[in-house]
Amino acid sequence: MLRLERVSKFYSGNGLVSTGFSKVDLEFDTGEFVAITGESGSGKSTLLNVISGLDSYEEGEMYIMDQPTSGFSREDLEEYRKKYIGSIFQTFNLINSYTVYQNVELVLLMSGYDKREIPDRVREIIDKVGLSEYEKTKASKLSGGQKQRVAIARALAKETPIIVADEPTGNLDSKSAAEIISLLHQLSQDKLIIIVTHNYDQVEPYVTRKITMHDGRVVEDKRIAVRAAQAAEEKAVKTAKADGLTFGSMARLGVRNTFNIPAKFLLLLTVFVFLCFAVMAQYASFMNMGEMNTGGYNNYFSDTSKNRILITKDDRSEFTDEDYARIESMSNVDRIVKNDLMLDLVANVTDDPENGDFYIVSKIEELEDFEGKLVKGRMPENDREAVLFFPEGGYAENVIDMAYGKEAMLTDQNTGSDLMKDKVKIVGYGLLDDRQTEAMEEGGYYLEAYLCINEEGMSDVRMAALERYCTQEIHFAGHILDGNSASGMMPIRASENVPEGEIYVSEDIAALAQGSAAGSELSIVNKSLYFEDRFTFEVGAVYNKDNLKQYLNLDDFEAVSGTLFISPKDYSRMFEKGNFQSSVIVSDDKITAQTAESIAEAGYETFVVNDGVVSYAEGFDVILNTFRTIMLAAVLIVLFFITYFITKLILKSRNVYFSTIRMLGATKENCSGLLKTELFTVFNIAFFICLGFFLLVKSGNINSEYLTQLASFLGAGDFVLLYIVLCLMSILLAARYARQLFKKTAMNAYKEEV
C-alpha cells in the first residue's frame, strides 16, 4: 500500500544543510501495527511527517497504491492526507475552544460530508473511544488521556486506511498510555497503524513490526507477526472521502470561529469598529471638503442654492394643483416655489438710483415667512408699503435709519428696470435668525436683506419678472417690429389712463401708418419658452412731447418714448399667467440629485440649478478634486495596513488553529474562506454598530455639532458605497493573512506556533 524507495529529507538554513533522514527503503501493508523507535534526533518523527504528507522530501520516491508522490502539488498532498492519512499527535492538536463533538465533526466537514450524516457518525465514534458523556465538553476541560482519545476519534472519523501517531502516549500517565495503545491495536485489524515512540516497551505486546532508526537511517526493520488479514493477496484498500469543504459548512465554521474565543472576538470587533468609523469619518470629511468649493456663477439663475430643483412639465403646459400635490408628497421635498421667477429676481432698494443715500440688495419674499420678527414699525397694510429683514451687524442694519419711514424705489439689479411703478414706503424692519441668515448666505449670490410686500404688490412684481422673460412681435400697418420690454426695446407699460382694448403709441411708431394711426389695429404676439399669445388692440391715441401730459399724465417724454401703453387689465391679461416653471426646495441638499431623479420618474423635467454653476476657479477645482481623491485613497490604504498589522497580531493565536486544520486536510481555499467568513462576520457587526451610531447622530439622539456635520454628508447611497468598500477591505485583510499562512508547509507553520 505504501512504499518508500531511497527517500531522503534535508533541511537548509543560514547557509547550512542538515539531514533529517537518508536513503530510507520501506514498504507497509494493511493490517500492520508498526512502531518506529530510536533516540531523539534519529529522524523518526521527520520520517512520520513525510509519510503523512505534512512535510516534503527531496530525494527518492514514495508511492501510495503504486502511485509516485514526488510530483505532488500542494493540492495533491492535501487530497493525499484527506484520503489516506489520519494523524494523531503527541500534543493532541485539538481545537481547545471546540467541544469533543465539534472536534470530531471538524474533520468530517473538511472532507465534505453531508451535514445530515455527520451527527450519527460523530456520536458513534465518540462512543467507540469511550467519551459519550463528554460530547458537549470543551477540549480545554479534558484530561490528557481524554484529549488523546478525542484525537484518535478524529483520526477514525475519516475512515482513512493509514493512521500515523507521533508519540501518542508521551504526555500521558501509564494507565492512560496503556489504554491508548490498546485502542490503537484494535484499530489496526483493517488499517495500517504507524507509531513513533521512544518507549518501545509500552507498545511491544501489540506491534507486528519494529523499525529502529539511528542518525537518520533505518538500522533495523523487524517483522514480529503477520496478521491473517494479510493473506497472499492483499485486500482492496478503501480510501476516505476527499471532497472539499462545502459553502454551508464553511459558513457554519466561520461563524462559530467568530465567537468561540470571546477575548479574540472583542479585540477584532474593536479594531473593525475603529476601521469602519475612521473610514466613514474620512469619507464624510472628503464630501465636506467637496462642498467647500471656490464659488461660481450662473448667467441665468441668481439663486443657485444646492437644494433647488427646477421643474417643468414634459408638454410645457401649466402646473395644476394636482401636479403640486403629487410632487409635495415625495420624499425630501420641503416646499414648492410655484412662481420661481421670483427666486432669481434681485432688487435694489434705494431712495435714488443715481445719488441715493442707501442701496440695499434685497430679495423679495412673502410676508408670512417673517411674521412676528419685527424689531420696529409695523407690517405692510397696502401694496405701497414694505418691510425689511436683515442679518444683525450687516450693511442693511447700518443704513436702516436712513431707509426707515422713507419711500424707496425697487429696480431689477440685472436690467435696471422698475419692478413697481410706484415707490414703496419702508414701514418696519426686523432681524433674521441664524437659520434664515445661513439660508440667505448660501443662496449663491450677494444679498443684504429680504424685502417683504403684500400679495397685491407681489403680483405686480411677478408680472414684471415674467415680462423680463418675454419677447414681443408688434404687427402694425404691414410692419413687424421686434420688442423686448426687459431690455427697453419698445417696452409695454400699464396706465390707468388707457381704456381697456386700446393702446397708446408714440408718434415714431404711428408714422409707420400711411394715414392717421388713430383707430388702426395693432397686434402684439407675446412669446416665452412656455407660451405664445396674440393680442389685438385699437390705437386709441398717438402721444408726443406736447400731449404726453394730456393722454398719460406724464412729464418726461424722453423717458417713455417708444413705450406701448395699455390698460392695467390688458397688461394683466398679457403677463398674468399660470405657472409653467416652478422650483422644488429639498430638505436635504446632500441627496438633491436623487430627489430630482424621483421627480423625473414621475413624469416631469428637472434641472438641479447648482449643476449649472460655472466655477470661478475653472480648471483648478478639477485639480483640487483630484488631490482630495488621492488623499482619500492614501488614507484608506494607511488605515488598511494599520488594521492588517493589528489584526495579524490578534490572529496570531489562530495560527495553531489554521495549521491544525491544514494537517487535517484543509486546503488553502478552505483556510482563506474560513478566515474571510470570520472577519466578514466581525466586519458586519462593526459596520452596523457604526451605522446605528451615525443614524442616532442624524436623528439628533446624540448631540455633537462635529458629528452632526459629518453625518449630514452621509446618505443611504453613501452607506451602501462605504459598506462595499469596507467589505472589500475585510476580504483583502483575510486574503493577505491567508497568503502569509501558506508560505510554509503545514508542519513548519505548526512548529513555529507551538
Secondary structure, DSSP 8 states (H G I E B T S, - for coil): -EEEEEEEEEEEETTEEEEEEEEEEEEE-TT-EEEEE-STTSSHHHHHHHHTTSS--SEEEEEETTEE-TT--HHHHHHHHHHHEEEE-TT----TTSBHHHHHHHHHHHTT--TTTHHHHHHHHHHHTT-GGGTTSBGGGS-HHHHHHHHHHHHHHTT-SEEEEESTTTTS-HHHHHHHHHHHHHHTTSSEEEEE-S-HHHHTTT-SEEEEEETTEEEEEEE----TTS-SS-------------HHHHHHHHHHHHHSSHHHHHHHHHHHHHHHHHHHHHHHHHHHHHHS---EE-SS-S---TTEEEEEETT-----HHHHHHHHTSTTEEEEESSGGGGG-EEEEES-TTT-S-EEEEEEE-GGGGTT-EEEE----STTEEEEEE-TTSHHHHHHHHHTTSEEEEEETTT--BSSSS-EEEEEEEE--HHHHHHHHTTSS---EEEE--HHHHHHHHHHHHHHT-EEEEEETTEEEEEBTTTTBS-EEE-TTS-TTEEEEEHHHHTTSSS--TT-EEEEEEE-SS-EEEEEEEEEEEE-TTTHHHHH----HHHHTT-EEE-HHHHHHHH----SEEEEEES-GGGHHHHHHHHHHTTEEEEEGGGG-EETTTTHHHHHHHHHHHHHHHHHHHHHHHHHHHHHHHHGGGHHHHHHHHHTT--HHHHHHHHHHHHHHHHHHHHHHHHHHHHHHHHTSS--HHHHHHHTT--HHHHHHHHHHHHHHHHHHHHHHHHHHTTS-HHHHHHHH-
